Amino acid sequence: MDVVRRNNVTVTGNPRGRVVVLAHGFGCDQNMWRLTVPALAEDYQVVLFDYVGSGRSEASAFSEERYSSLEGYARDVVEVCEALDLRDAVFVGHSVSAMIGVLAAGAAPERIGALVMVAPSPRYIDCDGYRGGFSAKDIDELLESLESNYLGWSAAMAPLIMGNAERPELGEELKNSFCATDPDMARVFARTTFLSDSRDDLKAVTVPTLVLECTQDVIAPREVGAYVHQAIAGSTLVTLEATGHCPHLSAPEATNQAILEFLASLR
């Protein structure tokens, strides 16, 4: 199996620098990092990829059984790291990829030496004093809407997820990214994402970790960022001057600065 082709792996930046792996969230692809790559490329080697079922990955490699759990996506990450023989890489994961990165770091600690979690959420559904931002009924309705009319769901949800209503082009870009994803594969990824509960996995993280949150985020409210920070011993929490769930697109300068400062602290 050619993992590099399967996951549409791209390697750029400084070949002598520490490796930074950029991982996209649900309904997105590696192009979502295009405003971050130039900030990293001079000093770091940058690895980008698409999860199977997203972007320009090989759709023929998709397996509902494998990708019905976050562990399946974490296996993608580990296999990409193995294919490139990465050691001590910094994994930057957006949204659900933050939790996928936690699982990958646990499965292959020699491959991943630090984590950057951009707008992470270990659980989206409220329960037992934990606030994830959604009731179980909210998530059921969200998934039902997505499965019955994916294009309509994408058009309605993308602007809400992106936020920044005064910049509608951002919501339009996210909508187009959602719509470019195969609906059947998106259905599996959505269920895997929104029904996941990775809270216990956070306690096992031992690598240096940066948690980035936004001041307003309908998908991952501030309480979630505080929870993740508290659960991961020694982690750093930074609240970006940004709104919405995709600060690497809506506020790239603030996002890049926070990532670069964290990377510098690792030297």
Secondary structure, 3 states (H helix, E strand, C coil): CCHHHHCCCEEEECCCCCEEEEECCCCCCHHHHCCCHHHHHCCCEEEECCCCCCCCCCHHHCCCCHHHCHHHHHHHHHHHHHHCCCCCEEEEEECHHHHHHHHHHHHCCCCEEEEEEECCCCECECECCECCCECHHHHHHHHHHHHHCHHHHHHHHHHHHHCCCCCHHHHHHHHHHHHCCCHHHHHHHHHHHHCCECHHHHCCCCCCEEEEEEEECCCCCHHHHHHHHHHCCCCEEEEEEEECCCHHHHCHHHHHHHHHHHHHHCC
